[in-house]
Amino acid sequence: MGAVHAMNRTIARRLAANVYALRIPRKAFSSQAPGNDVSSVPACPSHEHEVKQNLKSDVQQPYDVAIVGGGMVGMALACSLARMPLTKQLNVAIIDSNPALQNKLIIKKEDPPDPRVSTVTPATISLFKDVGAWEYVLQNRHAFFDKMQVWDYTGLGYTRYEARDINKEALGCVVENKVLHSALLSCMQNTEFQKTIYSSRLTSMAVHRSSSSTRADSTSSITTLHNQGNLAKLDLSDGSSLYAKLVVGSDGGKSRVRELAGFKTTGWNYPQNAIICTVEHTVENQCAWQRFLPAGPIALLPIGDKFSNIVWTMSPKEASDCNSMKEDDFIKAVNHALDYGYGPHPKSSLLGNGDIFSWLRADATSSAKESFEVPPKVVKLASARMVFPLSLRHANDYASKRVALIGDAAHTVHPLAGQGVNMGFEDAFALSKVIAEGIAVGTDIGEVSLLKKYEAERKPANIMMMAVLDGFQKAYSVDFGPLNVLRAAAFNGAHYISPLKRSIISYASGEQKLPLFS
């Protein structure tokens, strides 16, 4: 509460001084790094043109926000800033060497799906719709699914979830990462947002005290801004430098921003790798399937057009062996893992068809009456196989003076529930709203008191999700008789206890913050 009061006092002082006059858009001058402005129309009224014309062209102007990492989460932040009334006039730098940011990737529906996909939740879909990005996703291949089946290799338990259990049309949508990225990029480009893309990498970063030599004009608004305090200086791999009031690290699990800003992390590496690929069926798959095996879960996710995505967690040696298998052998291994391999099909219930839960039958969900189903057979490998190690990592802080972390730069999780990217998207949209709130009351957007508001919103939610996912990973890393029975009982409880089932679905959908009874 003390931090909140301190932030409120800071906001009040800033409001009284009305110091946030830097919503004046400023393009990078010729002395700046050789970035490319991808907007065609400058988003500034005519009076702002006049101010910009008075600026000395030999002086480098600071950006309002520098986004380091232009992947899906970084682009989600940029897109959100471009669409909100209070932030759309900010001057933003995006630093990423990915050529897709400069030359838009052409996606052909007839091409096989890329193995790198994300399962976006209804909450994420709603955020995409709010900024106008979802319409671009729908123009490309995607697959909504309205049911999910999860079961145990022991044959002792299973559960089914259906969207109609919570009066929804879908539980989620599986989309290729390149489609999500392209949709966000298209959404941003179709605005008057001032952004400069630097095809480079961040090499060093320091907080820089502004001085009179960096002022571009003697107008009161510009002078007030430049005398306010610190800017972050970013040095890039091409030898150029730029300044920003706020640096956002969205540069992944090995974040350079996090390292340079001195953020400490807590976490560990799992003794597991994940192998991913695209496979093909003879019929279209419309369900998400996940089976827990002794070495880790295997997921079969619909991606549309009779294609599915495989995410198979196993030991590093097993992953290496599977990656080097001939295609026919790998397909047999996948079908074995999704069918009778490692154990029998579950019966309708370990606990006498759920009679132990008969007192809850009056409120039973429709999916509780559904029988176990076998996933559709895989007939063909439709992409290369990719292998990557798994870990859990969490930044102890998400924000400091002039710096904020979002996405994998702040947290990496086990992929067993496909929640990682959804957590990152929620970070991005939450941070953009906090920036807008700061602008609304005249606060310096790099002030730590403001950025800590973003951290206070996202950190508890992320920690809770990470704890749930890590708990699942650990619970299924041991093959022990009594524990197997307990896991089966948990599966059956989730299948038959309607309040629990609805709460689990709502939590996984991003519509409920804590996995508690509604």
KEBAMI-170068 format. One record per residue (C-alpha): residue in three letters; x, y, z. Coordinates in steps of 0.1 Angstrom, whole numbers, padded with zeros to 4 digits, always signed. Each point is the difference from the previous one (the first is absolute). Layout:
residues N
alaXYZ...
//
This chain:
residues 518
met+0000+0000+0000gly+0029+0023+0007ala+0012-0004-0036val-0035+0008-0013his-0002+0032+0022ala+0035+0009-0012met-0011-0005-0036asn-0031+0021+0006arg+0020+0029+0015thr+0025-0002-0029ile-0029+0001-0025ala-0015+0030+0018arg+0033+0019-0002arg+0004-0008-0036leu-0036+0010-0008ala+0005+0034+0018ala+0031+0006-0020asn-0015-0012-0032val+0033-0013-0011tyr-0010-0026-0025ala+0002+0022-0031leu+0019-0027-0019arg-0030-0014-0018ile+0014+0021-0028pro+0011-0026-0026arg+0035+0003-0011lys+0016-0020-0028ala+0036-0012+0002phe+0023+0026-0016ser+0027-0008-0025ser+0026-0002+0026gln-0019-0029+0016ala+0005-0037-0007pro-0010-0011-0034gly-0035-0013+0008asn-0030-0001-0023asp-0032+0018+0007val-0027-0024-0012ser-0029+0024+0004ser-0011+0019-0031val-0019+0028+0017pro+0014+0019+0031ala-0025-0001+0028cys+0002+0036+0011pro-0022+0031-0004ser+0012+0030-0019his+0011+0019+0031glu+0023-0029+0009his+0015+0002-0035glu+0010+0036+0008val+0017-0010+0032lys+0019-0028-0017gln+0011+0024-0028asn+0016+0022+0026leu+0021-0029+0014lys+0037+0001-0009ser+0006-0029-0024asp+0035-0007+0014val-0013-0010+0035gln-0012-0035+0008gln-0034-0001+0016pro-0010-0027+0026tyr-0027-0024-0008asp-0029-0004+0024val+0002-0038-0001ala+0027-0023-0013ile-0013-0036-0004val+0029-0024-0001gly-0012-0032-0017gly-0026+0002-0028gly-0015-0035+0004met-0036-0007+0008val-0001+0015+0034gly+0021+0031-0009met-0023+0006-0030ala-0030-0004+0022leu+0012+0028+0021ala+0008+0022-0030cys-0034-0008-0015ser-0018+0009+0032leu+0019+0033+0003ala-0009+0008-0036arg-0037-0005+0006met-0007+0018+0033pro-0009+0037-0002leu+0025+0010+0028thr+0030-0019-0014lys-0004+0000-0038gln+0020+0033-0002leu+0031-0015+0017asn+0032-0004-0019val+0011-0036+0002ala+0031-0019-0010ile-0001-0037-0006ile+0034-0018+0001asp+0001-0034-0015ser+0022-0015-0027asn-0029-0022-0013pro-0003+0009-0037ala-0038-0008+0002leu-0005+0034+0016gln+0015+0018-0030asn-0014-0023-0028lys-0034-0013+0009leu-0002-0038-0002ile-0023-0013-0027ile-0021-0028+0015lys-0016-0024-0024lys-0030-0021+0012glu+0010-0029-0022asp+0034-0003+0017pro+0002-0027+0028pro-0003+0016+0035asp+0032+0010+0018pro+0007-0022+0031arg+0003+0031+0022val-0036+0007+0011ser-0017+0016+0030thr-0033-0009+0016val-0016+0033+0007thr-0027+0003+0027pro-0034+0017-0003ala+0015+0028+0022thr+0029+0005-0024ile-0024+0000-0030ser-0020+0027+0017leu+0031+0021+0004phe+0009-0005-0037lys-0035+0011-0009asp+0003+0031+0021val+0030+0012-0020gly-0013-0011-0034ala+0025-0028-0005trp-0023-0030+0001glu-0015+0007-0034tyr+0034-0005-0015val+0004-0034+0017leu-0033-0011-0014gln+0013+0006-0035asn+0025-0028+0004arg-0002-0036+0012his-0011-0005+0035ala-0020-0026+0020phe-0025+0006+0027phe-0007-0029+0023asp-0029-0005+0023lys+0010-0031+0019met+0031-0014+0016gln+0008-0035+0014val+0027-0006+0025trp+0009-0035+0013asp+0026-0020+0018tyr+0022-0028-0014thr-0009-0022+0029gly-0036-0003-0013leu-0013+0010+0034gly-0015+0034-0008tyr-0009+0025-0026thr-0020+0032-0003arg-0017+0019-0029tyr-0006+0037-0002glu-0025+0016-0024ala-0007+0037-0007arg-0037-0005+0006asp+0009-0009+0036ile+0005+0038+0005asn-0024+0012-0027lys+0028+0008-0024glu+0005-0008-0037ala+0036-0010+0003leu+0027-0009+0025gly+0027+0016-0021cys+0015+0003-0034val+0033-0014-0013val+0019+0024-0023glu+0034-0001-0016asn+0024+0024+0017lys+0008+0016-0034val-0037+0007-0005leu-0003+0017+0034his+0031+0020-0006ser-0011+0011-0035ala-0035+0009+0013leu+0015+0023+0027leu+0024+0015-0025ser-0028+0007-0025cys-0021+0015+0027met+0028+0024+0010gln+0009+0009-0035asn-0036+0010-0008thr+0002+0029+0025glu+0016+0034+0000phe+0023-0012+0028gln+0035+0014+0000lys+0025-0029+0002thr+0035-0006-0011ile+0013-0035-0004tyr+0037-0007+0006ser+0012-0032-0016ser+0027-0005+0026arg+0006-0014+0034leu+0004+0016+0034thr+0036-0002+0013ser+0000+0023+0030met-0023+0022+0019ala+0004+0028+0027val-0021+0026+0016his+0011+0034-0013arg-0005+0033+0017ser-0014+0025-0025ser+0019+0033-0003ser-0004+0032-0019ser+0020-0013-0029thr-0027-0026-0007arg-0028+0026-0001ala-0014+0006-0034asp-0020+0032+0007ser-0004+0026+0026thr-0038-0003+0002ser-0012-0005+0035ser-0014-0035-0007ile+0031-0014-0015thr+0022+0017+0026thr-0021-0014+0028leu+0002-0035-0014his+0037+0000-0005asn+0008+0013+0034gln-0022-0026+0016gly+0025-0026+0007asn+0014-0032-0015leu-0003-0014-0034ala+0011-0035-0010lys+0028-0001-0025leu+0000-0031-0023asp+0031-0010-0020leu-0007-0023-0030ser+0021-0026-0018asp+0003+0022-0031gly+0018+0027+0020ser-0029+0024+0004ser-0017+0012+0031leu-0034+0013+0010tyr-0017+0014+0032ala-0034-0009+0014lys-0020+0010+0030leu-0012-0036+0004val+0017-0032-0012val-0022-0031-0002gly+0018-0034+0000ser-0020-0024-0021asp+0031-0019-0013gly-0008-0035+0013gly+0013-0023+0026lys+0036+0010-0005ser-0009+0037+0003arg+0029+0024-0006val-0021+0028+0015arg-0005-0021+0032glu+0037-0007+0002leu+0011+0036-0006ala-0026+0014+0024gly+0012-0023+0028phe-0032-0019+0006lys+0005-0031+0020thr-0019-0032-0009thr-0012-0032+0018gly-0005-0033-0017trp+0014-0033-0012asn+0004-0021-0031tyr-0023-0030-0004pro+0016-0034-0008gln-0022+0001-0031asn+0000+0011-0036ala-0030+0006-0023ile-0003-0012-0035ile-0024+0019-0023cys-0013-0006-0035thr-0030+0001-0023val-0018-0032-0009glu-0028-0009-0023his-0032-0021+0004thr-0025-0015-0024val-0028+0020+0018glu+0000+0035+0015asn+0008+0001+0037gln-0023+0022+0021cys+0011-0008+0035ala+0031+0007+0021trp+0015-0032+0014gln+0025-0004+0028arg+0013-0032+0015phe+0023-0002+0030leu+0028-0026-0006pro+0027-0011+0023ala+0026+0023-0015gly-0023+0030-0006pro-0032+0010-0018ile-0008-0003-0036ala-0024+0025-0015leu-0019-0002-0034leu-0014+0034-0009pro-0022+0007-0030ile+0014+0025-0025gly-0026-0003-0028asp-0002-0017-0034lys+0006-0035+0014phe+0032+0011+0017ser+0010-0001+0036asn+0029+0011+0021ile+0020-0023+0022val+0016+0011+0032trp+0017-0030+0017thr+0020+0004+0032met+0026-0027+0008ser+0035-0005+0013pro+0028+0017-0021lys+0012-0035-0012glu-0035-0010-0010ala-0005+0033-0018ser+0033-0005-0019asp-0010-0035-0010cys-0035+0011-0012asn+0015+0028-0019ser+0023-0023-0019met-0026-0027-0007lys-0012-0008-0035glu-0033+0016-0008asp-0020-0032+0001asp+0015-0010+0033phe-0007+0034+0015ile-0037-0002-0011lys-0003-0034+0016ala+0015+0013+0032val-0025+0030+0000asn-0030-0023-0005his+0013-0024+0026ala+0003+0028+0025leu-0035+0013-0007asp-0017-0034+0000tyr+0009-0032+0020gly+0036+0008+0006tyr+0012+0000+0036gly-0034-0012+0013pro-0036-0007-0008his-0028+0024-0009pro-0017+0015+0030lys-0033-0015+0010ser-0030+0023+0005ser+0012+0005+0036leu+0023-0015+0025leu-0026+0007+0026gly-0030-0020-0011asn-0012+0023-0028gly+0003+0030+0023asp-0026-0013+0025ile+0021+0015+0028phe-0009+0034-0015ser-0037-0008-0005trp-0010+0027+0025leu+0013+0025-0027arg-0017-0016-0029ala-0029+0024-0001asp+0024+0027-0010ala+0021-0022-0022thr+0016+0015-0031ser-0009-0015-0034ser+0036-0011-0006ala-0002-0022+0032lys-0023-0023-0019glu+0024-0003-0030ser+0020-0032-0003phe+0038-0003-0006glu+0010+0004-0037val+0031-0010-0019pro+0018+0028-0019pro+0000-0001-0038lys+0029-0020-0014val+0030+0018-0014val+0008-0010-0035lys+0028+0023-0011leu+0026+0024+0012ala-0006+0034-0015ser+0030+0020+0013ala+0035-0003+0014arg+0003-0011+0037met+0014+0026+0024val+0014-0006+0034phe+0005+0025+0028pro+0009-0002+0038leu-0026+0008+0026ser+0005+0022+0031leu-0018+0022+0025arg+0014+0035+0005his-0015+0030+0017ala+0014+0035+0005asn-0001+0011+0036asp-0010+0035-0012tyr-0018+0010-0032ala+0008+0037+0002ser+0027+0025+0010lys+0007+0036-0009arg-0005+0003-0038val-0002-0037-0005ala-0029-0026-0001leu+0000-0037-0010ile-0028-0018-0018gly-0005-0035-0013asp+0027-0026+0002ala+0025+0027+0011ala-0020+0001+0032his-0011-0037+0002thr+0004-0033-0018val-0022-0030+0007his-0005-0036-0008pro-0020-0004-0033leu-0024-0027+0013ala-0031+0024+0000gly+0011+0024-0027gln-0003+0030+0024gly+0034+0017-0005val-0009+0022-0030asn-0034+0009+0016met+0018+0012+0031gly+0023+0021-0022phe-0029+0016-0019glu-0017+0009+0032asp+0033+0016+0012ala+0001+0021-0032phe-0035+0013+0001ala+0002+0006+0038leu+0032+0021-0004ser-0015+0020-0029lys-0030+0009+0022val+0023+0011+0029ile+0020+0022-0025ala-0033+0015-0011glu-0010+0007+0037gly+0033+0017+0005ile-0005+0022-0030ala-0035+0009+0011val+0013+0015+0033gly+0032+0015-0014thr+0024-0026+0016asp+0034-0008-0015ile-0006-0034-0016gly+0034-0012+0012glu-0007+0007+0036val+0005-0032+0021ser-0031+0008+0021leu-0021-0001-0031leu+0016-0032-0014lys-0003-0018+0033lys-0038+0003-0005tyr+0004-0022-0031glu+0021-0024+0021ala-0026-0001+0028glu-0026-0010-0025arg+0018-0027-0019lys+0025-0015+0024pro-0025-0018+0023ala-0020-0014-0029asn+0031-0013-0017ile+0014-0015+0031met-0033-0018+0006met-0001-0014-0035met+0037-0011+0002ala-0007-0018+0033val-0029-0019-0015leu+0020-0010-0031asp+0031-0010+0021gly-0022-0020+0023phe-0014-0020-0029gln+0035-0006-0013lys+0012-0013+0033ala-0031-0020+0007tyr+0004-0020-0032ser+0038-0004+0002val-0004-0029+0025asp-0015-0034-0008phe-0011-0013+0034gly-0031-0021+0007pro-0017+0020+0027leu+0008+0033-0017asn-0015-0014-0032val-0032-0007+0018leu-0001+0035+0014arg+0006+0015-0034ala-0028-0022-0014ala-0023+0012+0027ala+0009+0036-0008phe-0009-0007-0037asn-0033-0015+0009gly-0007+0029+0024ala+0006+0025-0027his-0022-0021-0023tyr-0030-0003+0022ile+0001+0029+0025ser-0017+0028-0020pro+0012+0030+0020leu+0035-0012-0001lys-0002-0007-0038arg-0014+0034-0008ser+0026+0017+0022ile+0028-0019-0018ile-0013+0009-0034ser-0005+0037+0009tyr+0035+0002+0015ala+0016-0017-0031ser-0020+0023-0022gly+0014+0031+0017glu-0033+0011+0013gln+0005-0008+0037lys+0031+0012+0018leu+0003-0028+0026pro-0009-0037-0002leu-0026+0002+0027phe-0037-0007+0000ser-0021+0027-0015
//
